[in-house]
Amino acid sequence: MSDGSHKSPLEIVHVVENLERGGLERMVIDLAGVQRAAGHRCRVICLFQPGALAGELEAQGIEVHACRKRGGFDFAALRRLRGGLRATPGAVVHTHNANAHYHTAAAAIGLPIARLINTRHGMGAAQPRSRGEWLYRRTMHRTDTVAAVCEAARARFAQQGVAPRGRLLAVPNGIRIERFSPASAECRAALRSDLGLAPDTRIIGTVGRLNPVKDQATLLRAFAHLRGDFADVALVLVGDGALRGSLESQVAALGIGDALRFLGDRSDVRELLQGFDVFALSSLSEGYSMALLEACASGLPIVATDVGGNREIVVDGRNGLLVPLARDDALADAVATLLRDPAGSAAMGCAGREWALREASVETMARRYDALYRGG
């Protein structure tokens, strides 16, 4: 927010479900950090437990308040949330996703808040007629702005009537670009050594929770196809989740265990990206993928499914290739295209990094939110 230093500082309260590892949580941590550096006073309230990443905010001097909500209606947690909001009168309250928003709207009744802003991460609810979505829509008369994280999501929300069109806009996510360096031969050599792979192995990597929406099962099948044509490739999955056991069973059934590595949750994702050759994302649904932004910032050519906001990050043929969802054959063919053309792949990686430097910084995102906070 380098152009916002002349403006008066704001009191900003972010409300999230928790601060576990994930794209939403990373966005909030980075945004709050940049806002604090610009002179604003920030706090983060977690509806549930603080989560694994809360310490990052506390290390920056940003208070994290946990409501420790239990399942179902929890009056005690709502009271804690109201107390957290009351402690910062006149604040801009910025909620993230539907659950945090409708709880906050209820807890804030009668309190002196400046503006109530909500960001919907992803492409919306899996069950648009659920009780949670009903409660969310009941808060719209008290909500100043709803920000979608990509134009595709904004258009979908407008079509579904999620929020009034006049209060709905797109604010793309941003990342700390300066923390990412392009992939390099040295980092690739170090990663191969760490993973026990041959020095000339080419690594296809992905980052994300192991859950059905990320559809790593299709990526595993695609990799099995690739192994028929390329003996020098490995697949690295960074992230953990409920599907790890079933994915490991699938790996065994496909007979690709010697060339596959599950790394689980890692705090060194930036360094791992520098060791990849190709980044692959097989999601069935995405909003504005933080993983794709980080891959661009790392100068990696990308293969991604053509869903949600992915095409707003990956321009087919320029910085990567887009493929239909749930098509392991198409995914394998696209990765093979990049592996067979090292020079073209390198040019795609450079194009992605140049775009990220221009368009995908957290400072750019923060300037856009600053305008919303001030009524712009």
C-alpha positions in Angstrom: 0.0 0.0 0.0 2.8 2.3 -0.8 0.5 5.0 -2.3 -1.7 5.0 0.8 0.7 6.3 3.4 -0.8 9.9 3.1 -4.2 8.6 4.1 -5.4 8.4 7.7 -4.8 5.1 9.3 -7.8 2.7 9.8 -8.8 0.2 12.4 -9.3 -3.1 10.6 -10.7 -6.3 12.0 -10.5 -9.4 9.8 -12.8 -12.3 10.7 -12.0 -15.8 9.5 -13.0 -19.4 10.5 -9.4 -20.2 11.5 -5.8 -19.8 10.4 -4.9 -23.3 9.3 -2.8 -23.7 6.1 -4.7 -22.7 3.0 -5.1 -20.1 0.3 -7.7 -18.0 2.2 -5.7 -18.0 5.3 -2.5 -17.0 3.5 -4.3 -14.2 1.8 -5.5 -12.8 5.2 -2.1 -13.1 6.8 -0.3 -11.3 3.9 -3.0 -8.6 3.6 -3.0 -7.9 7.4 0.8 -7.7 7.4 0.9 -5.2 4.5 -1.9 -3.2 6.1 0.0 -3.0 9.4 3.2 -2.0 7.6 1.2 0.9 6.0 0.2 2.2 9.5 -3.2 0.7 10.0 -4.2 -1.1 13.2 -5.2 -4.7 12.5 -6.6 -7.5 14.5 -7.8 -11.0 13.4 -10.6 -12.9 14.9 -10.9 -16.6 14.4 -14.4 -18.1 14.7 -13.0 -21.5 15.7 -9.5 -22.3 16.9 -6.5 -20.0 16.0 -4.8 -22.5 13.7 -1.3 -23.4 12.7 -0.5 -20.0 11.0 -1.7 -17.7 13.8 1.9 -17.4 15.1 2.9 -15.6 11.9 0.5 -12.7 12.7 1.4 -12.6 16.4 5.1 -12.4 15.4 4.2 -9.2 13.5 2.5 -7.7 16.5 -1.0 -8.4 15.1 -3.4 -9.7 17.8 -5.3 -13.0 17.1 -8.5 -13.5 19.0 -10.1 -17.0 19.0 -13.8 -17.6 19.7 -13.4 -21.4 19.9 -16.8 -22.1 18.4 -18.2 -25.6 18.8 -20.5 -27.4 16.4 -24.0 -26.0 15.9 -25.3 -22.8 17.5 -22.8 -21.7 20.1 -24.0 -18.6 22.0 -20.8 -18.4 24.1 -18.7 -18.2 20.9 -21.0 -15.5 19.5 -20.6 -13.6 22.7 -16.8 -13.8 22.4 -17.0 -12.6 18.8 -19.1 -9.6 19.9 -16.6 -8.9 22.6 -13.8 -8.9 20.0 -15.6 -6.5 17.8 -16.6 -4.2 20.7 -12.9 -3.9 21.6 -12.3 -2.0 18.3 -15.1 0.6 17.9 -15.4 2.3 14.6 -13.4 -0.4 12.8 -13.7 -1.6 9.2 -14.8 -5.2 9.7 -13.6 -7.5 6.8 -15.0 -11.0 6.9 -13.9 -14.0 4.8 -16.4 -16.4 3.4 -20.0 -17.0 4.4 -19.8 -18.6 7.8 -17.5 -16.0 9.3 -19.7 -13.3 7.7 -23.2 -14.2 9.0 -21.8 -14.9 12.5 -20.1 -11.5 12.4 -23.2 -9.7 11.1 -25.2 -11.1 14.0 -22.5 -10.4 16.6 -22.1 -6.8 15.4 -25.8 -5.7 15.7 -25.8 -2.4 17.6 -22.1 -2.0 17.6 -20.4 1.1 16.0 -18.5 -0.4 13.0 -17.5 1.8 10.1 -18.1 -0.6 7.2 -18.8 -4.3 6.8 -16.9 -5.9 3.9 -17.1 -9.6 2.9 -14.8 -11.6 0.6 -16.1 -14.8 -0.9 -13.2 -17.0 -1.6 -13.6 -19.6 -4.3 -16.6 -20.0 -6.6 -19.3 -20.2 -3.9 -21.0 -22.8 -1.9 -21.3 -26.5 -2.9 -24.9 -26.3 -1.6 -26.3 -22.9 -2.6 -29.6 -23.6 -0.9 -28.1 -24.6 2.4 -29.0 -23.0 5.8 -25.6 -21.3 5.9 -26.2 -19.7 2.5 -29.7 -18.6 3.6 -28.3 -17.0 6.6 -25.6 -15.3 4.6 -28.1 -13.8 2.2 -30.1 -12.4 5.1 -27.1 -10.2 6.0 -26.9 -8.4 2.7 -28.9 -5.4 3.8 -26.2 -4.8 6.4 -23.2 -5.5 4.2 -21.5 -2.7 2.3 -19.6 -4.7 -0.3 -19.1 -8.3 -1.3 -15.8 -9.0 -3.0 -15.3 -12.0 -5.2 -11.7 -13.1 -5.8 -12.0 -13.3 -9.6 -14.2 -12.0 -12.4 -15.5 -15.5 -13.0 -16.8 -15.8 -9.4 -18.2 -12.3 -9.5 -20.2 -13.1 -12.6 -21.4 -16.4 -11.1 -22.5 -14.7 -7.8 -24.4 -12.0 -9.8 -26.2 -14.7 -11.8 -27.1 -16.6 -8.7 -28.2 -13.5 -6.8 -25.7 -14.2 -4.0 -25.4 -10.5 -3.4 -26.9 -7.3 -4.9 -25.1 -6.5 -8.1 -24.4 -3.0 -7.0 -22.5 -4.2 -4.0 -20.6 -7.0 -5.8 -17.2 -6.7 -7.4 -14.0 -8.6 -8.1 -10.8 -8.0 -6.1 -8.2 -10.5 -7.2 -6.0 -12.0 -4.6 -2.3 -11.1 -4.3 0.8 -12.7 -2.8 4.1 -11.5 -1.4 5.9 -11.5 -4.8 9.2 -10.4 -3.3 9.4 -13.6 -1.3 9.5 -15.8 -4.5 12.5 -16.4 -6.7 12.5 -18.1 -10.1 13.2 -21.8 -10.3 16.9 -22.5 -10.7 19.3 -25.3 -11.6 20.8 -25.2 -8.1 17.4 -25.5 -6.4 16.4 -28.3 -8.7 19.6 -30.2 -7.9 19.1 -29.7 -4.1 15.5 -30.9 -4.2 16.3 -34.0 -6.2 19.0 -34.9 -3.7 16.7 -34.3 -0.8 14.0 -36.5 -2.3 16.4 -39.3 -3.3 15.8 -38.8 -7.1 18.3 -39.0 -9.9 20.0 -35.7 -10.8 18.4 -35.6 -14.2 14.8 -36.2 -13.0 12.2 -33.7 -14.1 9.7 -32.9 -11.4 6.0 -32.2 -11.9 4.8 -30.6 -8.7 1.5 -29.6 -7.2 0.5 -27.8 -4.0 -2.9 -28.1 -2.3 -5.0 -29.9 0.3 -5.6 -33.5 -0.5 -9.4 -33.3 -0.9 -11.9 -34.2 -3.6 -12.1 -30.7 -5.1 -8.4 -30.7 -5.8 -8.9 -34.0 -7.7 -5.3 -35.3 -7.2 -6.7 -38.7 -8.3 -6.9 -37.5 -11.9 -3.4 -36.1 -11.6 -2.1 -39.5 -10.4 -3.7 -41.2 -13.4 -2.2 -38.6 -15.8 1.2 -39.2 -14.3 0.8 -43.0 -14.8 0.2 -42.2 -18.5 3.3 -40.0 -18.6 5.5 -42.7 -17.2 4.9 -44.7 -20.3 6.7 -42.1 -22.4 9.1 -40.5 -19.9 11.3 -42.5 -17.7 12.9 -39.4 -16.1 9.9 -37.8 -14.4 8.7 -37.7 -10.8 5.5 -36.3 -9.3 5.6 -34.3 -6.0 2.5 -33.6 -4.0 2.8 -30.9 -1.3 -0.1 -30.8 1.2 -2.1 -33.1 3.3 -5.7 -34.0 3.9 -8.4 -36.6 4.4 -7.7 -38.3 1.0 -4.1 -39.1 1.6 -4.7 -42.7 2.5 -6.9 -43.4 -0.6 -4.4 -41.5 -2.8 -1.5 -43.6 -1.5 -3.6 -46.8 -2.3 -4.1 -45.5 -5.8 -0.4 -44.9 -6.2 0.3 -48.5 -5.2 -2.4 -49.8 -7.6 -1.0 -47.7 -10.5 2.6 -48.9 -9.7 4.1 -45.4 -9.7 5.3 -45.3 -6.1 9.0 -45.2 -7.0 8.5 -41.9 -8.8 6.0 -40.2 -6.5 6.6 -38.3 -3.3 3.9 -37.2 -0.8 5.6 -34.3 1.2 2.6 -33.4 3.5 2.2 -29.9 4.9 5.4 -27.9 4.4 6.5 -24.5 5.6 9.1 -24.2 2.8 6.8 -24.2 -0.2 8.7 -21.3 -1.8 11.9 -23.3 -1.8 10.1 -26.4 -3.1 8.6 -24.5 -6.0 12.1 -23.4 -7.1 13.0 -27.1 -7.6 10.0 -28.0 -9.8 10.1 -28.1 -13.6 6.3 -28.0 -14.2 3.4 -27.0 -11.9 0.2 -28.9 -12.3 -3.2 -28.2 -10.9 -6.1 -30.7 -11.4 -8.9 -29.0 -9.4 -12.5 -29.5 -10.2 -13.3 -26.0 -8.9 -11.1 -22.9 -8.1 -11.7 -19.3 -7.4 -8.4 -17.4 -7.8 -5.8 -20.0 -6.9 -3.0 -18.8 -4.6 -1.1 -21.9 -5.7 -1.2 -20.7 -9.3 -0.1 -17.2 -8.3 2.9 -18.7 -6.4 3.8 -20.9 -9.4 3.7 -17.9 -11.7 5.9 -15.9 -9.2 8.4 -18.9 -9.2 8.6 -18.7 -13.0 7.1 -22.2 -13.6 5.2 -23.3 -16.7 1.7 -24.4 -15.6 -0.8 -27.0 -16.6 -4.2 -26.3 -15.0 -7.8 -27.3 -15.4 -10.0 -24.7 -17.2 -12.2 -23.9 -14.2 -13.2 -20.8 -12.2 -10.6 -18.1 -12.2 -7.8 -20.3 -13.5 -8.0 -18.7 -17.0 -7.6 -15.3 -15.4 -4.1 -16.4 -14.3 -3.1 -19.0 -16.9 -3.4 -17.7 -20.5 -3.4 -20.8 -22.6 -0.2 -20.9 -24.7 1.4 -17.9 -23.0 2.3 -18.9 -19.5 0.8 -22.4 -19.4 -1.8 -24.7 -20.8 -5.4 -25.2 -19.8 -7.2 -28.6 -19.9 -10.7 -29.8 -19.3 -11.4 -31.0 -15.8 -11.3 -34.7 -14.8 -9.5 -35.6 -18.0 -6.3 -37.5 -17.2 -5.5 -38.0 -20.8 -5.7 -34.3 -21.6 -3.7 -33.5 -18.5 -1.0 -36.0 -19.4 -0.8 -34.7 -23.0 -0.4 -31.1 -21.8 2.4 -31.9 -19.4 4.1 -34.0 -22.1 3.9 -31.0 -24.4 5.9 -28.9 -21.9 8.4 -31.7 -21.2 9.1 -32.1 -24.9 9.8 -28.3 -25.4 12.2 -27.1 -22.6 12.8 -23.7 -24.4 9.1 -23.0 -24.9 8.4 -24.1 -21.3 11.0 -21.7 -20.0 9.5 -18.9 -22.0 6.1 -19.6 -20.5 7.6 -19.6 -17.0 9.2 -16.2 -17.7 5.9 -14.8 -19.0 4.1 -16.0 -15.9 6.6 -14.3 -13.6 6.4 -11.0 -15.5 2.6 -11.1 -15.2 2.8 -11.8 -11.5 5.1 -8.9 -10.9 2.7 -6.6 -12.6 -0.7 -7.9 -11.5 -0.5 -10.3 -8.5 1.2 -8.5 -5.7 -0.4 -8.2 -2.2 0.2 -4.5 -2.4 -2.0 -4.2 -5.4 -4.7 -6.2 -3.7 -4.3 -4.1 -0.5 -4.8 -0.8 -2.5 -8.0 -2.1 -3.9 -9.3 -3.1 -0.5 -8.2 0.2 1.0 -10.5 2.0 -1.5 -13.4 -0.3 -0.4 -12.7 0.4 3.2 -13.0 4.1 2.6 -16.2 3.8 0.7 -14.8 3.9 -2.9 
